Amino acid sequence: MMRGNNLEKDLAKMFALISERNEKTSEADNFIDKNDPVAELSKKLHPSCLNLLVDEIKSETDSARTYRLINQDQGMLLPHFRAGQYISLKPLVGNAKISRPYTISSSPAQSASFYEITISLKKGGFFSEHVRKNWKRGTKITADGPHGNFYYEPVRDQKKIVAIAGGSGITPFRSMLLNILENDDHLSLLLIYGNRHEDEIIYKDELDQLALEYPGKFKLVYIISEASASWRGHQGFISGNFVQSLIDNPAGYSYFICGPEAMHLYCSDELAKLGIPRRLLRREIYSTSDNLSNAESFSAENTENQVTVSYSYRNKKGRIKASTGETILTSLERAGLAPESRCRSGECGFCRTLVLSGQVKVRKEGDSRRAADLKYGFIHPCTTYPTSDLDIDII
């Protein structure tokens, strides 16, 4: 009986507090200044949408172009970013509204005026071919961001950096390099840049010039896996022994890796042989292939089958056809759906989806799900492929 009385008294006190709070809130309306300068600043620094315009286009290689993007609203500033972060483009390709993340390759010092992104043409690419055919000066683009955690953090990282890039994975390191050279922060960067062929090296003239101008802060090393007879530089792959031959004490550096999935897997294993602590290693998967047949870890899988994906999304239900060789996210986009997504590499979790029934295959390098998600059947569709008919609930 006593416990019941105490509960009633506690509830009465709680309701009295709620009533008092509501009265004070309604009275406060008369003197609160609703023109909040902090809120206005926050909106400018973190807008929900970026309305961008292609201002310049520069050819880097036969397959890569750099696009300079400015704010559609003249005089409006773009949000600041940290070197290594990306924006998520939200273009309409045919009837499909898709998302594609691209690292900002320009310096943060220029962020108020413009962003630069570099896009490599991928044969059969759902988006890159669209860009090559349709983007020109004056093209309007919607995006959000900047996003991502792939950046130098002085509290965490060493002042000496080893940057390992593969192909288009050079883009965050161009931004980091420009940021280091523009600021007197006592940082130095060793860039190891691998490509299949020497004519695929992006920003080559600029990188060569910066290496000559800043020998104390920037060291540049190219390595080519399928070099021509005229190539006089390093050949092969970025092995642990190769990295060790370029530095003094492996434990005295922070390591950043950005490039294709196969390079990630190889370089991570090679650096582990040097005894590099996990806390000194940062990784950014620059491209997670939409095509399962391109992934080494899936080479034995049948990638030609068609399955049915039943979905629930924003109070809507439906069915689409999907290929077992294509990510679930790409299949949804091809069908005209536009689930929320950002990184497309399995890290951010914005496309998190519940599998109600059916079987899937998750790319090893892109599986960053929490233990609870693994237990209860949640996936990241950007790195997940259907292997049977599915029933999913898009969160």
Stockholm file with secondary structure:
# STOCKHOLM 1.0

chainA/1-395         MMRGNNLEKDLAKMFALISERNEKTSEADNFIDKNDPVAELSKKLHPSCLNLLVDEIKSETDSARTYRLINQDQGMLLPHFRAGQYISLKPLVGNAKISRPYTISSSPAQSASFYEITISLKKGGFFSEHVRKNWKRGTKITADGPHGNFYYEPVRDQKKIVAIAGGSGITPFRSMLLNILENDDHLSLLLIYGNRHEDEIIYKDELDQLALEYPGKFKLVYIISEASASWRGHQGFISGNFVQSLIDNPAGYSYFICGPEAMHLYCSDELAKLGIPRRLLRREIYSTSDNLSNAESFSAENTENQVTVSYSYRNKKGRIKASTGETILTSLERAGLAPESRCRSGECGFCRTLVLSGQVKVRKEGDSRRAADLKYGFIHPCTTYPTSDLDIDII
#=GR chainA/1-395 SS CHHHHHHHHHHHHHHHHHHHHHHHHHHHTTTCCCCCHHHHHHHHHSCSCEEEEEEEEEECSSSEEEEEEEESSTTCCCCCCCTTCEEEECCEETTEECCEEEECCSCGGGTTTCEEEEEECCTTCTTHHHHHHHCCTTCEEEEEEEECSCSCCTTTSCSEEEEEEEGGGGHHHHHHHHHHHHSCSCCEEEEEEEESSGGGCTTHHHHHHHHHHCTTTEEEEEEESSCCTTCCSEESCCCHHHHHTTCSCGGGSEEEEEEEHHHHHHHHHHHHHTTCCGGGEEEEEEECCSBGGGCGGGTTSCCCCEEEEEEEETTEEEEEEEETTBCHHHHHHHTTCCCCCSCSSSSSCTTCEEEEESCEEECGGGCCCCHHHHHHTEECGGGEEESSCEEEEEC
#=GC SS_cons         CHHHHHHHHHHHHHHHHHHHHHHHHHHHTTTCCCCCHHHHHHHHHSCSCEEEEEEEEEECSSSEEEEEEEESSTTCCCCCCCTTCEEEECCEETTEECCEEEECCSCGGGTTTCEEEEEECCTTCTTHHHHHHHCCTTCEEEEEEEECSCSCCTTTSCSEEEEEEEGGGGHHHHHHHHHHHHSCSCCEEEEEEEESSGGGCTTHHHHHHHHHHCTTTEEEEEEESSCCTTCCSEESCCCHHHHHTTCSCGGGSEEEEEEEHHHHHHHHHHHHHTTCCGGGEEEEEEECCSBGGGCGGGTTSCCCCEEEEEEEETTEEEEEEEETTBCHHHHHHHTTCCCCCSCSSSSSCTTCEEEEESCEEECGGGCCCCHHHHHHTEECGGGEEESSCEEEEEC
//
